[in-house]
Amino acid sequence: MKRVITTTVINQSGVLNRVTGLLMKRQFNIESISVGHTEQPGISKMTFVVNVEDRGKLEQLLKQLQKQIDVLKVNDITEKAMVMRELALVKVVVPSAIRNEVLSIVEPFRATVVDMSKNVTTFQVTGDPEKIEAFIDLMKPYGVKELTRTGVSAFVRETQKAQAPQLNIL
């Protein structure tokens, strides 16, 4: 199961290497990673998307991450209401004869043109990973010449949905 894990760390040399090294040693595949400064000087946030087979391994991973030097806080935010975004730059073969057709397909995704040449257009698209995947899938028939993605950035929403009480019939 895919899990979204955030870690707040002291922005020191080697912290990214230690954290990703721990994941590598435990054979967790990192599907997405993003790291950036926070509102506090000297503090960064890492967002990982990893596949974890079961709850036991997830608990072990969270505890081992928390023990790392320079790690201040670890959260699995997968099951919480969250804001999750990714950015992709997609270079697509778009000859002038079909440019209007491609631009009409791109419009609902709110993708923007960031570079254009005679036969190639580079689009910037942001959103959740499913939106990015859908955009890429629609561009493939035209010819995706190059693609790069930033990785997911995410945090928990301020307002969480109240969980409905579960009724126990027994």
C-alpha positions as a printed Julia matrix, in Angstrom:
170×3 Matrix{Float64}:
   0.0    0.0     0.0
   1.24   3.47   -0.86
   1.95   5.68    2.14
   2.62   9.43    2.26
   5.16  10.15    4.98
   6.42  13.58    5.98
   9.51  14.23    8.05
  10.58  17.53    9.53
  14.35  17.72    9.76
  17.18  20.05   10.71
  18.62  21.28    7.42
  22.13  19.84    7.78
  24.51  18.25    5.34
  23.91  14.51    5.08
  20.39  14.32    6.54
  18.8   13.42    3.19
  21.43  10.73    2.66
  20.83   9.23    6.12
  17.06   9.15    5.72
  17.06   7.71    2.19
  19.83   5.29    3.21
  17.6    3.95    5.97
  14.78   3.4     3.49
  17.19   1.7     1.08
  18.6   -0.64    3.78
  15.07  -1.68    4.74
  14.27  -2.24    1.03
  11.49   0.34    0.82
  11.09   1.68   -2.7
  10.73   5.47   -2.75
   8.18   6.29   -5.46
   8.38  10.03   -4.86
  10.49  12.34   -2.75
  10.55  16.09   -2.35
  12.52  18.22    0.07
  12.32  21.94    0.74
  12.72  24.7     3.29
   9.89  25.42    5.7
   8.7   28.66    7.26
  11.33  28.16   10.0
  14.97  28.96    9.15
  17.21  25.89    9.22
  14.27  23.45    9.09
  13.24  21.42    6.03
  10.37  19.11    5.25
  10.71  15.85    3.33
   7.71  14.2     1.73
   8.03  10.55    0.69
   5.63   8.26   -1.11
   6.65   4.67   -0.36
   5.13   1.23   -0.76
   4.76  -0.59    2.56
   3.36  -4.12    2.63
   1.83  -4.21    6.12
   1.13  -2.2     9.27
   4.0   -3.81   11.18
   6.57  -2.69    8.64
   5.0    0.78    8.55
   5.28   1.15   12.34
   8.88  -0.06   12.2
   9.71   2.44    9.46
   8.15   5.36   11.34
  10.02   4.48   14.55
  13.36   4.09   12.74
  12.91   7.41   10.94
  12.14   9.14   14.24
  15.41   7.81   15.73
  17.53   9.38   12.99
  19.85  12.25   13.87
  18.41  15.61   12.77
  14.86  14.22   12.36
  12.46  16.3    14.45
   9.08  14.84   13.51
   7.7   11.97   11.42
   4.08  11.66   10.27
   2.2    9.18    8.12
  -0.47  11.45    6.64
  -1.94   8.93    4.19
  -5.29   8.57    5.92
  -5.71  12.23    6.84
  -7.3   14.98    4.79
  -4.33  16.52    3.01
  -3.23  18.84    0.27
  -0.97  16.97   -2.15
   0.59  18.49   -5.28
   3.21  17.67   -7.85
   4.65  19.57  -10.79
   5.6   18.07  -14.15
   7.29  19.51  -17.21
   6.24  17.63  -20.33
   7.88  18.24  -23.7
   5.45  17.15  -26.44
   5.83  16.94  -30.21
   3.24  19.46  -31.44
   3.58  20.5   -35.08
   1.73  23.7   -35.95
  -0.93  21.72  -37.87
  -2.23  20.11  -34.65
  -1.28  22.79  -32.11
  -4.88  23.99  -31.58
  -6.06  20.41  -31.09
  -3.42  19.77  -28.41
  -4.04  23.1   -26.69
  -7.75  22.28  -26.42
  -6.88  18.95  -24.74
  -4.47  20.69  -22.36
  -6.92  23.41  -21.3
  -8.99  21.38  -18.75
  -5.76  20.46  -16.95
  -4.86  24.14  -16.55
  -1.43  23.3   -17.92
   0.62  26.25  -19.11
   2.96  26.56  -22.06
   6.45  27.35  -20.75
   8.38  26.89  -24.0
   7.47  26.53  -27.65
   9.43  25.87  -30.83
   8.38  25.02  -34.34
   7.44  21.4   -33.56
   7.81  20.97  -29.79
   5.87  22.53  -26.9
   6.77  22.24  -23.22
   3.86  22.21  -20.78
   3.9   22.76  -17.03
   1.14  20.96  -15.18
   0.5   20.87  -11.44
  -1.92  18.87   -9.34
  -2.29  15.55   -7.6
  -0.35  12.61   -9.06
  -3.45  11.13  -10.71
  -4.03  14.37  -12.63
  -0.4   14.39  -13.77
  -0.68  10.75  -14.93
  -3.9   11.51  -16.84
  -2.24  14.48  -18.55
   0.79  12.4   -19.57
  -1.43   9.59  -20.87
  -3.33  12.07  -23.09
  -0.06  13.5   -24.44
   1.54  10.11  -25.27
  -0.21   9.68  -28.64
   1.3   12.99  -29.79
   4.79  12.0   -28.69
   6.24  12.82  -25.29
   9.79  13.83  -26.09
  10.89  14.47  -22.51
   9.34  14.39  -19.05
  10.39  15.39  -15.56
   8.41  15.41  -12.31
   9.16  17.09   -8.99
   7.77  14.48   -6.66
   4.86  14.97   -4.3
   4.69  17.74   -1.71
   1.96  17.35    0.88
   0.69  18.5     4.24
  -2.33  17.89    6.42
  -5.35  20.16    6.0
  -6.25  22.35    8.97
  -9.78  20.98    9.06
 -10.13  17.22    9.27
 -13.39  15.42    8.6
 -14.89  14.06   11.77
 -15.01  10.3    11.59
 -18.51   8.91   11.89
 -18.9    6.67   14.93
 -18.94   3.02   13.99
 -21.87   1.01   15.23
 -21.18  -2.34   16.75
 -24.09  -4.72   16.32
 -22.61  -7.41   18.53
